[in-house]
């Protein structure tokens, strides 16, 4: 079916602000009540902003645990009955390079100062000095001072961060002092990664501004996403501070909230502004400028505004699946992102139309010279013309283009079939950090499994049986009774393998089967193992919900089973390809030299679940932007080919511009020093890049082209069940 070039220009919109749906009425109200909207948002931002400065100091550094696990139950018993000498306790490693600890007066003075510093901290319950045969190495040159936890895990991470510097300063020429243990490891991990992410965010801002100016074509329009981002970020930060009064919230919540506030602020502003400009052009002959702007706002909110609302719901639903993981850190980070999404959405649906209504044609103020076009030209120009020609090419060669895209996605996704996951090893912490140096010293002095010593709790009558079981287990190198309480007996069991090794996890599972009923196996290694297990168990459920709920939301929004199915399947394709690339890089170690990281031999366990949910939300954003535009033009004309090409021409530029900003931001994280930001940056950047270029601008248009009218077919019985949703004004 051939169509003339003129048929692919933007249709003339009817003049006047005809009453539309709820979104249209909300847009008109906001545009005609600018002062009320501005005052309202100033009050909101001011109220939440008053709490925002506290966000760095009140958010927690721990919480990476399965709260319902056996290891956390063991931690609670140890905190109550054994002075907190468990997984959250601090370990201070003293190493003498010239003499034995007990024969060197300098080492003894250092240990005395360490003991005094620890006792002065109210978060320390007890201090256990080095004991021969237990916490002093065979050569006598390495000793460990134990500090029991008198506070919860989050407070102990903060204590480790605050004590690290003063304790390291106690080192002398031949005696070194290193603070380690699980709390210190998390403190160092948070510190170096948080600093790296802040540097990356600072580096990304100039790139973001350049891309925004190029995408919007004017300085005034380019500032609108920043307005939404600021409103969303300040509101989310203040809300996170308030949320800490209910439950601990991870410090990473703020970083991810910032990322999503920026990403969604750009996405939503682009979609709304592009549509607003088109609506203004459609009313170029309207003499009343104010009425023209108001009508453009009404049309924009009735179409693009509705798509943004559905998009945000899909993002929230995608993120909510992560709440199924019973980990405070996972839930805290998810809460931060969801708060940012809600805040940015609220600003997009109220503040943005209010500002657009006042700006009107001044939206193009500060137009960049190369982006300037004739005032009344309604034909495609610039990037829109390129996308129109791209749509024409897909129209002529859909099978070839689609086949090549699917082949490339399949090739990139293939390594994911050999994906292995695991909890982060000590290698993710830079060698310069105290926690890693102390970890290595303990492993060298006491054996590779010593940093992951297990805390085994048994009922007192079962102690002899437990000691025999531990002593005979092939995965346990040493057994040491550590104390007896009224109801429990505590035994320390040192594995033969490193804390993050799969063999250590197997030993933990074996001991839980063979120890007397009611026994508890805890310790930092057991906590990591339990978190890894619950993540692995919940990942299929999370992805099942992502698929099912994503399909349902697309079906309700677009009214087409085929299009909804295609949208969900293509989402999974880009995610699978991104994790295929991650497997090749981070698991197999390719490009480790160029990217300057030490491969672990696996991808971090939380990656598929957490990043998968994030990417599903972003992909659904692009899916709805593209397909809602196609739905709108199909409803207007009944021409599926026209609808596909118009969706590419109008929404394709939004997808490309938004993806360009997100890829630029994520790639700055890939350049950060530590491994965790690199892994996150590469996975997210590759996924967004592939999703925008191959999936949304190639595979989905090809599906619409091949399916034709069938793409938008809705069975009569299903139409009676689904609510009626239209994207036309």
C-alpha positions as CSV (number, residue, x, y, z in Angstrom):
1,X,0.0,0.0,0.0
2,X,1.6,3.3,-1.1
3,X,1.1,6.6,0.6
4,X,2.2,10.0,-0.5
5,X,4.8,12.0,1.5
6,X,2.2,14.6,2.4
7,X,0.1,11.9,4.2
8,X,2.9,11.6,6.8
9,X,2.9,15.2,8.1
10,X,1.3,15.9,11.5
11,X,-2.5,16.1,11.1
12,X,-4.2,19.4,11.6
13,X,-5.7,19.6,15.1
14,X,-9.0,21.1,15.7
15,X,-8.9,24.6,17.1
16,X,-10.2,25.5,20.5
17,X,-9.8,23.9,23.9
18,X,-12.6,21.4,23.6
19,X,-13.3,19.6,26.8
20,X,-11.6,16.2,26.9
21,X,-10.9,13.6,29.5
22,X,-9.7,14.0,33.0
23,X,-6.1,14.7,31.9
24,X,-7.3,17.4,29.6
25,X,-9.3,19.1,32.4
26,X,-6.4,18.8,34.8
27,X,-4.1,20.4,32.2
28,X,-6.6,23.3,31.6
29,X,-7.0,23.8,35.4
30,X,-3.2,23.9,35.9
31,X,-2.6,26.2,33.0
32,X,-5.3,28.7,34.2
33,X,-4.2,28.5,37.9
34,X,-0.5,29.1,37.5
35,X,-0.1,31.0,40.8
36,X,-1.9,28.3,42.8
37,X,0.1,25.5,41.2
38,X,3.4,27.4,41.8
39,X,2.6,28.2,45.4
40,X,1.5,24.6,46.0
41,X,4.8,23.2,44.7
42,X,6.8,25.8,46.6
43,X,5.1,24.6,49.7
44,X,5.7,21.0,48.9
45,X,9.3,21.4,47.9
46,X,9.9,23.7,50.9
47,X,8.3,21.3,53.4
48,X,10.2,18.2,52.2
49,X,13.3,20.3,51.4
50,X,13.5,21.2,55.1
51,X,14.3,17.5,55.8
52,X,16.4,16.8,52.7
53,X,19.8,18.0,54.1
54,X,19.6,15.2,56.7
55,X,19.4,12.5,54.1
56,X,23.1,11.6,54.1
57,X,23.3,11.3,57.9
58,X,20.1,9.3,58.6
59,X,20.0,6.8,55.9
60,X,21.4,3.3,56.8
61,X,24.6,1.7,55.4
62,X,23.5,-1.9,56.1
63,X,20.4,-4.0,55.5
64,X,21.8,-6.3,52.8
65,X,20.2,-9.4,54.4
66,X,17.3,-11.8,54.3
67,X,15.4,-10.6,57.4
68,X,13.6,-13.9,57.8
69,X,16.6,-16.1,57.5
70,X,18.3,-18.4,60.0
71,X,21.4,-16.4,60.0
72,X,19.6,-13.2,61.1
73,X,17.9,-15.2,63.9
74,X,21.4,-16.3,65.0
75,X,22.5,-12.7,65.0
76,X,19.6,-11.6,67.2
77,X,20.4,-14.4,69.8
78,X,24.1,-13.5,69.8
79,X,23.3,-9.8,70.3
80,X,21.1,-10.7,73.3
81,X,23.1,-13.5,74.9
82,X,26.7,-13.2,73.7
83,X,27.4,-9.4,73.9
84,X,27.0,-9.0,70.2
85,X,30.1,-10.9,69.3
86,X,28.6,-12.0,66.0
87,X,28.5,-10.9,62.4
88,X,28.1,-7.2,63.1
89,X,31.0,-7.1,65.6
90,X,34.1,-5.1,64.7
91,X,37.5,-6.8,64.3
92,X,40.7,-4.8,64.6
93,X,43.7,-6.6,63.1
94,X,47.1,-5.8,64.6
95,X,50.1,-7.0,62.6
96,X,53.7,-6.7,63.6
97,X,56.2,-6.9,60.8
98,X,59.3,-7.4,63.0
99,X,58.5,-9.2,66.2
100,X,55.7,-11.2,67.9
101,X,52.7,-9.2,69.3
102,X,53.4,-10.2,72.9
103,X,57.2,-9.5,72.8
104,X,56.9,-6.1,71.2
105,X,56.2,-3.2,73.6
106,X,55.0,-1.0,70.7
107,X,52.4,-3.6,69.7
108,X,51.2,-3.9,73.3
109,X,50.8,-0.1,73.6
110,X,48.9,-0.1,70.3
111,X,46.5,-2.8,71.5
112,X,46.0,-0.8,74.8
113,X,45.1,2.3,72.8
114,X,42.8,0.3,70.5
115,X,41.0,-1.2,73.5
116,X,40.6,2.3,75.1
117,X,39.2,3.8,71.9
118,X,36.7,1.0,71.5
119,X,35.5,1.1,75.1
120,X,34.8,4.8,74.7
121,X,32.3,4.2,72.0
122,X,28.8,3.5,73.3
123,X,28.0,1.3,70.3
124,X,30.6,-1.2,71.6
125,X,29.3,-3.7,74.2
126,X,32.5,-5.4,75.1
127,X,36.2,-5.6,74.0
128,X,37.9,-9.0,73.8
129,X,41.7,-8.7,73.7
130,X,43.8,-11.1,71.6
131,X,43.8,-14.6,72.9
132,X,46.5,-17.2,72.1
133,X,45.1,-20.1,70.2
134,X,42.0,-18.2,69.2
135,X,42.8,-14.7,67.9
136,X,46.6,-14.8,67.7
137,X,48.3,-16.3,64.7
138,X,50.7,-19.3,65.0
139,X,53.7,-17.1,64.2
140,X,52.5,-14.6,66.9
141,X,52.7,-11.6,64.6
142,X,49.0,-11.1,63.8
143,X,46.3,-10.6,66.5
144,X,42.7,-9.6,66.4
145,X,40.9,-7.4,68.9
146,X,37.1,-8.2,69.0
147,X,34.5,-5.5,69.7
148,X,31.0,-6.7,70.4
149,X,28.0,-4.8,68.9
150,X,25.8,-2.9,71.3
151,X,23.7,-1.4,68.4
152,X,21.9,-2.7,65.4
153,X,23.6,-3.5,62.1
154,X,23.1,0.0,60.6
155,X,24.6,1.7,63.6
156,X,27.6,-0.7,63.5
157,X,28.3,0.2,59.9
158,X,28.2,3.9,60.9
159,X,30.5,3.1,63.9
160,X,32.9,1.3,61.6
161,X,33.0,4.3,59.3
162,X,33.7,6.7,62.1
163,X,36.2,4.6,64.0
164,X,38.2,3.5,60.9
165,X,40.3,6.7,60.6
166,X,41.2,7.1,64.3
167,X,42.1,3.4,64.6
168,X,44.4,3.4,61.5
169,X,46.2,6.4,62.9
170,X,47.3,4.2,65.9
171,X,49.7,2.4,63.5
172,X,53.4,2.8,64.1
173,X,56.4,2.1,61.9
174,X,56.3,-1.7,62.3
175,X,52.8,-2.2,63.7
176,X,49.8,-1.7,61.4
177,X,46.2,-1.4,62.5
178,X,43.3,-2.4,60.2
179,X,39.6,-2.3,61.0
180,X,37.7,-5.2,59.3
181,X,34.7,-7.4,59.8
182,X,31.3,-7.3,58.0
183,X,30.3,-3.9,59.4
184,X,33.6,-2.4,58.3
185,X,33.4,-4.1,54.9
186,X,30.0,-2.5,54.3
187,X,31.2,0.9,55.5
188,X,34.1,0.8,53.1
189,X,31.9,-0.5,50.3
190,X,29.4,2.3,50.8
191,X,32.1,5.0,51.1
192,X,34.1,4.2,48.0
193,X,31.1,3.4,45.8
194,X,29.0,6.3,47.0
195,X,31.9,8.7,46.3
196,X,32.4,7.1,42.8
197,X,28.7,7.6,42.0
198,X,28.7,11.2,43.1
199,X,31.7,11.8,40.9
200,X,29.9,10.1,38.0
201,X,26.8,12.2,38.5
202,X,28.8,15.4,38.5
203,X,30.6,14.3,35.3
204,X,27.3,13.4,33.7
205,X,25.6,16.8,34.2
206,X,27.5,18.7,31.4
207,X,26.8,15.8,29.0
208,X,23.2,15.8,30.0
209,X,22.8,19.6,29.4
210,X,24.3,19.3,26.0
211,X,22.0,16.5,25.0
212,X,19.0,18.3,26.4
213,X,19.7,21.4,24.4
214,X,20.1,19.3,21.3
215,X,17.0,17.3,22.0
216,X,14.7,20.3,22.8
217,X,16.3,22.8,20.4
218,X,15.9,25.7,22.8
219,X,17.4,26.8,26.1
220,X,14.0,27.4,27.7
221,X,12.6,24.0,26.8
222,X,15.8,22.3,27.9
223,X,15.3,23.7,31.4
224,X,11.9,22.1,31.9
225,X,13.3,18.6,32.7
226,X,15.6,20.1,35.3
227,X,12.5,21.7,36.9
228,X,10.8,18.3,37.2
229,X,14.0,16.6,38.3
230,X,14.5,19.2,41.1
231,X,11.0,19.0,42.3
232,X,11.0,15.2,42.3
233,X,14.4,14.9,43.9
234,X,13.9,17.3,46.8
235,X,10.5,15.8,47.5
236,X,11.9,12.3,47.4
237,X,14.8,13.2,49.7
238,X,12.6,14.7,52.3
239,X,10.2,11.8,52.2
240,X,13.1,9.3,52.6
241,X,14.2,11.2,55.8
242,X,10.6,10.9,57.1
243,X,10.5,7.3,56.2
244,X,13.5,6.5,58.4
245,X,11.2,7.2,61.4
246,X,9.2,4.1,60.4
247,X,12.0,1.8,59.2
248,X,15.7,2.0,58.2
249,X,16.2,3.2,54.6
250,X,19.4,2.3,52.6
251,X,21.8,5.1,51.8
252,X,21.7,3.8,48.2
253,X,18.0,4.9,48.0
254,X,19.1,8.5,47.4
255,X,21.5,7.7,44.6
256,X,19.0,5.6,42.7
257,X,16.2,8.2,43.4
258,X,18.4,10.9,41.8
259,X,19.0,8.7,38.7
260,X,15.4,8.0,38.2
261,X,14.3,11.6,38.9
262,X,16.6,12.8,36.2
263,X,15.7,10.0,33.8
264,X,12.0,10.3,34.2
265,X,12.1,14.1,34.3
266,X,13.8,14.1,30.9
267,X,11.5,11.3,29.5
268,X,8.3,13.0,30.6
269,X,9.3,16.5,29.7
270,X,10.4,15.5,26.3
271,X,7.2,13.6,25.5
272,X,5.0,16.4,26.8
273,X,7.0,19.3,25.2
274,X,7.3,17.6,21.8
275,X,3.5,17.0,21.8
276,X,2.8,20.6,23.0
277,X,4.9,22.0,20.2
278,X,3.0,19.9,17.6
279,X,-0.3,21.0,19.1
280,X,0.8,24.7,18.8
281,X,1.9,24.1,15.2
282,X,-1.5,22.6,14.5
283,X,-3.1,25.8,15.6
284,X,-0.7,28.2,13.9
285,X,-3.6,30.2,12.3
286,X,-5.4,30.8,15.7
287,X,-5.2,34.6,16.3
288,X,-5.8,34.4,20.1
289,X,-2.4,33.3,21.4
290,X,-3.7,32.6,24.9
291,X,-6.5,30.4,23.6
292,X,-4.1,28.7,21.3
293,X,-1.7,27.8,24.2
294,X,-4.6,26.6,26.4
295,X,-6.0,24.4,23.6
296,X,-2.5,23.0,23.0
297,X,-2.2,22.2,26.7
298,X,-5.5,20.4,26.7
299,X,-4.6,18.3,23.7
300,X,-1.2,17.5,25.0
301,X,-2.5,16.3,28.4
302,X,-5.3,14.3,26.8
303,X,-2.8,12.4,24.7
304,X,0.8,12.6,25.9
305,X,-0.2,13.3,29.5
306,X,-2.3,10.2,29.6
307,X,0.6,8.1,28.2
308,X,2.9,9.5,30.9
309,X,0.4,8.6,33.6
310,X,0.2,5.0,32.3
311,X,4.0,4.9,31.9
312,X,4.5,5.9,35.5
313,X,2.1,3.3,36.7
314,X,4.0,0.6,34.8
315,X,7.3,1.9,36.3
316,X,5.9,1.7,39.8
317,X,4.4,-1.7,39.2
318,X,7.7,-3.0,37.9
319,X,9.6,-1.6,40.9
320,X,7.1,-2.9,43.4
321,X,8.0,-6.5,42.5
322,X,11.4,-6.0,44.1
323,X,9.6,-5.5,47.4
324,X,9.0,-9.3,47.4
325,X,12.7,-9.7,48.5
326,X,12.7,-9.6,52.3
327,X,15.8,-7.3,52.5
328,X,15.7,-3.9,54.1
329,X,18.3,-2.6,51.6
330,X,16.4,-3.8,48.6
331,X,13.1,-2.3,49.9
332,X,14.7,0.9,50.9
333,X,16.3,1.5,47.5
334,X,13.0,0.6,45.8
335,X,11.1,3.0,48.1
336,X,13.5,5.8,47.2
337,X,13.0,5.2,43.4
338,X,9.2,4.9,43.8
339,X,9.0,8.2,45.8
340,X,11.0,9.9,43.0
341,X,8.7,8.5,40.3
342,X,5.5,9.7,42.2
343,X,7.0,13.2,42.7
344,X,8.1,13.6,39.1
345,X,4.8,12.3,37.8
346,X,2.9,14.8,40.0
347,X,5.1,17.7,38.8
348,X,4.6,16.5,35.2
349,X,0.8,16.5,35.4
350,X,0.4,19.8,37.2
351,X,3.5,22.0,37.3
352,X,4.6,21.3,33.7
353,X,1.2,22.1,32.0
354,X,0.9,25.2,34.2
355,X,4.3,26.5,32.9
356,X,3.6,25.5,29.3
357,X,0.3,27.3,29.4
358,X,2.1,30.5,30.4
359,X,5.0,30.1,28.0
360,X,3.0,29.3,24.9
361,X,5.0,30.0,21.8
362,X,7.8,31.3,24.1
363,X,8.7,27.6,24.6
364,X,11.1,28.1,21.7
365,X,12.8,31.1,23.3
366,X,16.6,30.7,23.1
367,X,16.3,28.5,20.0
368,X,19.6,27.1,18.9
369,X,20.4,28.3,15.4
370,X,20.7,24.8,13.7
371,X,17.5,23.7,15.4
372,X,15.5,26.7,14.0
373,X,12.8,26.0,11.5
374,X,10.2,28.1,9.6
375,X,7.5,29.3,11.9
376,X,4.6,27.8,10.1
377,X,6.3,24.7,8.6
378,X,4.3,21.6,9.7
379,X,6.3,19.1,7.7
380,X,8.9,16.8,9.3
381,X,12.3,18.3,9.7
382,X,15.7,17.3,11.1
383,X,15.6,14.1,13.2
384,X,11.9,13.7,12.5
385,X,12.6,13.5,8.7
386,X,15.3,10.9,9.3
387,X,12.9,8.9,11.4
388,X,10.2,9.2,8.7
389,X,12.6,7.8,6.1
390,X,13.6,5.1,8.5
391,X,9.9,4.2,8.9
392,X,9.6,4.1,5.1
393,X,12.6,1.7,4.9
394,X,11.0,-0.6,7.5
395,X,7.8,-0.5,5.6
396,X,9.6,-1.8,2.4
397,X,11.9,-4.4,4.1
398,X,10.2,-5.4,7.4
399,X,11.3,-9.1,7.4
400,X,14.9,-8.3,6.5
401,X,15.2,-5.5,9.1
402,X,13.4,-7.4,11.8
403,X,15.4,-10.6,11.1
404,X,18.7,-8.8,11.5
405,X,17.6,-7.1,14.7
406,X,16.4,-10.4,16.2
407,X,19.7,-12.1,15.1
408,X,21.8,-9.4,16.8
409,X,19.8,-9.5,20.0
410,X,20.0,-13.3,20.1
411,X,23.8,-13.2,19.6
412,X,24.2,-10.7,22.4
413,X,21.8,-12.6,24.7
414,X,23.4,-16.0,24.2
415,X,26.1,-15.7,27.0
416,X,23.3,-15.3,29.5
417,X,22.6,-19.0,29.2
418,X,25.9,-19.5,31.1
419,X,25.2,-16.8,33.6
420,X,26.4,-17.4,37.2
421,X,25.6,-15.2,40.1
422,X,27.1,-14.8,43.5
423,X,27.4,-12.4,46.4
424,X,30.2,-9.9,46.0
425,X,33.7,-11.1,47.0
426,X,36.3,-9.1,48.8
427,X,37.7,-8.0,45.4
428,X,34.9,-5.4,45.0
429,X,36.6,-3.3,47.7
430,X,39.8,-1.5,46.6
431,X,43.0,-2.9,48.1
432,X,43.7,0.5,49.7
433,X,40.7,0.2,52.1
434,X,41.3,-0.9,55.7
435,X,38.6,-3.6,55.6
436,X,40.1,-5.4,52.7
437,X,43.7,-5.1,54.1
438,X,42.5,-6.6,57.4
439,X,40.5,-9.3,55.7
440,X,43.6,-10.4,53.8
441,X,45.7,-10.3,56.9
442,X,43.3,-12.6,58.8
443,X,43.1,-15.0,55.8
444,X,46.9,-15.1,55.6
445,X,47.4,-15.6,59.3
446,X,44.4,-17.9,60.2
447,X,43.4,-19.6,56.9
448,X,41.2,-18.7,53.9
449,X,38.0,-19.4,55.7
450,X,38.8,-17.4,58.9
451,X,37.2,-14.1,57.7
452,X,34.0,-16.0,57.2
453,X,33.9,-17.9,60.5
454,X,30.5,-19.3,61.2
455,X,28.6,-18.7,64.5
456,X,26.9,-21.9,65.4
457,X,24.2,-21.8,68.1
458,X,22.9,-25.0,69.6
459,X,20.7,-25.8,72.6
460,X,22.9,-26.6,75.6
461,X,22.0,-30.3,75.8
462,X,22.9,-30.7,72.1
463,X,26.4,-29.2,72.4
464,X,28.4,-32.4,72.4
465,X,26.6,-33.7,69.3
466,X,27.1,-30.3,67.6
467,X,30.8,-30.3,68.4
468,X,31.2,-33.8,66.9
469,X,29.2,-32.9,63.8
470,X,31.3,-29.7,63.2
471,X,34.6,-31.5,63.9
472,X,33.8,-34.3,61.4
473,X,32.6,-32.0,58.6
474,X,34.9,-31.9,55.6
475,X,34.2,-28.2,55.0
476,X,35.2,-27.0,58.5
477,X,38.9,-26.4,59.3
478,X,38.7,-25.5,63.0
479,X,36.1,-25.6,65.8
480,X,36.3,-23.4,68.9
481,X,33.7,-23.2,71.8
482,X,33.0,-19.5,72.4
483,X,30.5,-19.3,75.2
484,X,27.4,-20.6,77.0
485,X,24.2,-18.7,77.9
486,X,21.2,-19.8,79.8
487,X,19.7,-21.5,76.8
488,X,22.3,-21.6,74.1
489,X,25.8,-22.7,73.3
490,X,27.9,-20.7,70.9
491,X,30.6,-22.4,68.8
492,X,32.9,-20.8,66.2
493,X,33.5,-22.9,63.1
494,X,36.1,-21.8,60.5
495,X,35.4,-23.0,57.0
496,X,38.2,-24.4,54.8
497,X,37.3,-22.0,51.9
498,X,36.8,-18.3,51.4
499,X,33.6,-16.7,52.7
500,X,32.3,-16.0,49.2
501,X,33.2,-19.5,47.8
502,X,30.4,-21.8,46.6
503,X,31.9,-24.5,48.8
504,X,31.3,-22.4,51.9
505,X,27.7,-22.1,51.0
506,X,27.5,-25.8,50.5
507,X,29.0,-26.4,53.9
508,X,26.4,-24.0,55.5
509,X,23.6,-26.0,53.9
510,X,25.1,-29.3,55.0
511,X,25.6,-28.2,58.6
512,X,22.0,-27.0,58.8
513,X,20.8,-30.5,57.7
514,X,23.1,-32.4,60.0
515,X,23.2,-30.3,63.2
516,X,20.6,-31.1,65.9
517,X,17.1,-29.7,65.3
518,X,16.8,-26.1,66.4
519,X,20.4,-25.2,65.8
520,X,21.2,-21.9,64.1
521,X,24.1,-21.3,61.7
522,X,25.0,-17.6,61.5
523,X,27.9,-15.3,60.8
524,X,28.6,-12.9,57.9
525,X,29.2,-15.7,55.4
526,X,25.9,-17.3,56.3
527,X,24.1,-14.0,56.0
528,X,25.5,-13.4,52.5
529,X,24.6,-17.0,51.6
530,X,21.0,-16.6,52.8
531,X,20.6,-13.4,50.9
532,X,21.9,-15.0,47.8
533,X,19.4,-17.9,48.2
534,X,16.4,-15.7,48.7
535,X,17.3,-13.5,45.7
536,X,17.7,-16.7,43.5
537,X,14.3,-18.0,44.8
538,X,12.5,-14.7,44.3
539,X,13.9,-13.8,40.9
540,X,11.7,-16.1,38.8
541,X,8.6,-14.8,40.7
542,X,9.7,-11.2,40.2
543,X,10.2,-11.8,36.4
544,X,6.9,-13.7,36.2
545,X,5.1,-10.7,37.8
546,X,7.0,-8.3,35.5
547,X,5.7,-10.2,32.5
548,X,2.2,-10.7,33.7
549,X,1.6,-7.3,35.1
550,X,3.4,-5.6,32.2
551,X,1.1,-7.4,29.7
552,X,-2.0,-6.5,31.7
553,X,-1.1,-2.8,31.9
554,X,-0.2,-2.6,28.2
555,X,-3.4,-4.4,27.4
556,X,-5.5,-1.9,29.4
557,X,-3.6,1.1,28.0
558,X,-3.5,0.1,24.3
559,X,-6.5,-2.3,24.0
560,X,-4.6,-4.8,21.9
561,X,-3.5,-8.3,23.0
562,X,-0.9,-8.6,20.2
563,X,0.7,-5.3,20.8
564,X,0.8,-5.9,24.6
565,X,2.4,-9.3,24.1
566,X,5.0,-7.8,21.6
567,X,5.8,-5.0,24.1
568,X,6.5,-7.4,27.0
569,X,8.5,-9.9,24.9
570,X,10.7,-7.2,23.4
571,X,11.3,-5.8,26.9
572,X,12.7,-9.2,27.9
573,X,14.9,-9.3,24.7
574,X,16.8,-6.1,25.5
575,X,17.2,-7.1,29.2
576,X,18.5,-10.6,28.2
577,X,20.9,-9.0,25.7
578,X,22.3,-6.6,28.3
579,X,22.9,-9.4,30.8
580,X,24.5,-11.4,28.0
581,X,27.0,-8.6,27.5
582,X,27.4,-8.4,31.3
583,X,28.2,-12.1,31.5
584,X,30.8,-11.7,28.8
585,X,32.5,-8.8,30.5
586,X,32.1,-9.3,34.2
587,X,31.8,-13.1,34.5
588,X,34.2,-14.1,31.8
589,X,36.6,-11.1,32.4
590,X,36.7,-9.7,28.8
591,X,37.6,-6.0,28.8
592,X,38.6,-6.2,32.5
593,X,41.9,-4.5,31.6
594,X,40.3,-1.7,29.6
595,X,37.7,-1.1,32.3
596,X,40.2,-1.6,35.1
597,X,38.4,-4.1,37.3
598,X,39.2,-7.5,38.9
599,X,36.7,-10.2,37.6
600,X,34.9,-12.2,40.2
601,X,33.9,-15.0,37.9
602,X,30.2,-14.2,38.3
603,X,27.7,-11.4,38.1
604,X,26.5,-9.9,41.4
605,X,23.5,-11.8,42.6
606,X,21.2,-8.8,43.0
607,X,21.9,-7.7,39.4
608,X,19.3,-9.7,37.4
609,X,16.5,-9.1,39.9
610,X,17.1,-5.4,40.8
611,X,18.4,-4.1,37.5
612,X,15.9,-6.3,35.6
613,X,13.0,-4.6,37.4
614,X,14.5,-1.1,36.8
615,X,15.1,-1.9,33.1
616,X,11.6,-3.3,32.7
617,X,10.2,0.0,34.0
618,X,12.4,2.1,31.7
619,X,11.6,-0.1,28.7
620,X,7.8,0.2,29.4
621,X,8.3,4.0,29.4
622,X,9.6,3.8,25.8
623,X,7.1,1.2,24.8
624,X,4.1,3.3,25.9
625,X,5.5,6.5,24.3
626,X,5.8,4.8,21.0
627,X,2.7,2.6,21.0
628,X,0.4,5.2,22.5
629,X,1.3,7.5,19.6
630,X,0.7,4.7,17.1
631,X,-2.6,3.9,18.8
632,X,-3.6,7.6,18.6
633,X,-2.9,7.8,14.8
634,X,-4.5,4.5,14.1
635,X,-7.7,5.6,15.9
636,X,-7.7,8.8,13.8
637,X,-7.1,7.3,10.4
638,X,-7.6,3.5,10.6
639,X,-4.3,3.2,8.6
640,X,-1.8,0.9,10.5
641,X,1.2,1.8,8.2
642,X,0.5,5.5,8.7
643,X,0.2,5.0,12.4
644,X,3.6,3.2,12.6
645,X,5.5,5.8,10.6
646,X,3.9,8.7,12.5
647,X,4.8,7.0,15.8
648,X,8.4,6.9,14.7
649,X,8.3,10.4,13.5
650,X,6.8,12.0,16.6
651,X,7.8,9.7,19.5
652,X,10.9,8.2,18.0
653,X,12.9,11.4,18.6
654,X,11.7,11.4,22.3
655,X,12.9,7.8,22.7
656,X,16.3,8.6,21.1
657,X,16.9,11.8,23.0
658,X,15.8,10.3,26.4
659,X,17.9,7.2,25.7
660,X,21.0,9.3,24.7
661,X,20.8,11.1,28.1
662,X,20.4,7.9,30.1
663,X,23.2,6.1,28.2
664,X,25.5,9.1,28.8
665,X,24.7,9.1,32.5
666,X,25.1,5.3,32.9
667,X,28.4,5.2,31.0
668,X,29.9,7.7,33.5
669,X,29.2,5.1,36.2
670,X,31.0,2.5,34.0
671,X,34.1,4.8,34.2
672,X,34.0,4.9,38.1
673,X,36.7,3.1,40.0
674,X,34.9,0.4,42.0
675,X,33.4,-2.7,40.4
676,X,29.8,-2.2,41.5
677,X,29.2,1.1,39.7
678,X,30.9,-0.3,36.6
679,X,28.6,-3.3,36.6
680,X,25.5,-1.2,37.0
681,X,26.6,1.4,34.4
682,X,27.4,-1.2,31.7
683,X,24.2,-3.2,32.3
684,X,21.9,-0.2,32.3
685,X,23.7,1.6,29.4
686,X,23.7,-1.4,27.1
687,X,20.1,-2.3,27.9
688,X,18.8,1.3,27.2
689,X,20.9,1.6,24.1
690,X,19.7,-1.7,22.6
691,X,16.1,-1.0,23.8
692,X,16.0,2.4,22.1
693,X,17.8,1.6,18.8
694,X,16.9,-2.1,18.1
695,X,13.7,-2.7,20.0
696,X,11.6,0.4,20.0
697,X,12.8,1.9,16.7
698,X,13.1,-1.3,14.8
699,X,11.5,-4.5,16.2
700,X,8.3,-3.0,17.4
701,X,7.7,-0.9,14.2
702,X,8.3,-4.1,12.2
703,X,5.8,-6.0,14.3
704,X,3.2,-3.2,13.6
705,X,4.1,-3.3,9.9
706,X,3.8,-7.1,9.5
707,X,0.7,-7.4,11.7
708,X,-1.2,-4.5,10.0
709,X,-4.8,-4.2,11.2
710,X,-4.4,-7.3,13.3
711,X,-2.0,-5.5,15.6
712,X,-4.9,-3.3,16.9
713,X,-7.6,-6.0,16.9
714,X,-9.5,-6.3,20.2
715,X,-11.8,-9.3,20.5
716,X,-15.4,-8.3,21.3
717,X,-15.5,-10.3,24.5
718,X,-12.3,-8.7,25.8
719,X,-13.5,-5.2,24.8
720,X,-16.5,-5.7,27.1
721,X,-14.2,-6.4,30.0
722,X,-11.4,-3.8,29.5
723,X,-11.9,-0.1,30.4
724,X,-12.0,2.2,27.4
725,X,-8.8,4.1,27.0
726,X,-8.1,6.5,24.1
727,X,-5.1,8.6,23.3
728,X,-6.9,11.0,20.9
729,X,-8.1,14.4,21.9
